[in-house]
Amino acid sequence: MNQITSSLYFGELSMISAAICWSIAVIIFRSASKELSPYLIAALKNTIALFFFIISFLIFDIPLWYDKLIFSDYIKIIISGILGMGFADILFIYALSKIGANRVAIINSFEPAVVYCFSIAILGTILTLQQFLGFVVVIASMLIIAYEKDNYDIDPLVKKQGMTLQIFAVILSSFGIVIMKPVLSKVGGDIITQLWLTAFRLFPGFIIAWLIFLLQKNKSKLLQPLKESHILWKIIIGSGMGTFIALSFWIIGYAYIEKPPIASILGQTSVIFIAFLAWFMLNEKISKMRFISMGVAIIGVVLITIKF
């Protein structure tokens, strides 16, 4: 394990693994959102993932409480969880149900820019010239997709509403991870502690998601589709791949990559995987413009990850 975690690119590989697993989960959640309320999906996925974490901790004898942090560190994790795993996830699932996997992924690709801005303001992060160039190239690749004409298959008002919700989700999630970065840096390369931080961050998101669901007037009606076993299995598998496995890789990646914008950009390679899986599993079109943007994104990722 030490040889793996000490690898030069362990953080980068963790973040790309997170992107792949998250992409699979997004496709599953998109399929489930056609039959389930976004509020219920958000609450269930956090619940199932938290259950997976607790079971894993019990099996591998990982303590359920970590007492090596100061009070302000716990507060940062809680705030990060409320914003990222609570409100941002609900907005994300709702936007996903309205505008589809590809469009959500495209908007989410602006997360590196938001993380970059928050990192400068809060952490004083400065990128090298090569890393900044990779940052610009990746953002450019996403803009190519964003400006593709797609009004023919979606109502403009629905698209605008979905995009607005996802932009707010990106802002909340980005702020949450940046304020948590000092805590991740403090625990260093201890994967056990990183996994505990991931689960602890998920807990306030679990509470927020259920509170918002319980505020819905038609709760009983929203629960009816769960009687269909195939829908329940979608949520279980999506939660395992996304909120459990992908989130673990995501937190580990942020812990091992020194500069949050770099980690965020690598995480956004999920747009490539989502585009392919959406075409393969949901029959969503991949145009020539999207192929071009994917190629540009890969170039940007190489500039960011290869240490010349």
Secondary structure, DSSP 8 states (H G I E B T S, - for coil): -HHHHTSTTHHHHHHHHHHHHHHHHHHHHHHHTTTS-HHHHHHHHHHHHHHHHHHHHHHTT--S----S-HHHHHHHHHHHIIIIIIIHHHHHHHHHHHHHHHHHHHHTTHHHHHHHHHHHHT-----HHHHHHHHHHHHHHHHHHTS--GGGS-HHHHHHHHHHHHHHHHHHHHHHHHHHHHHHHHTT-HHHHHHHHHHHHHHHHHHHHHHHHT-TTHHHHHGGGGSHHHHHHHHHHIIIIIIIIHHHHHHHHHHSSSHHHHHHHHTTHHHHHHHHHHHHH-----HHHHHHHHHHHHHHHHHHS--
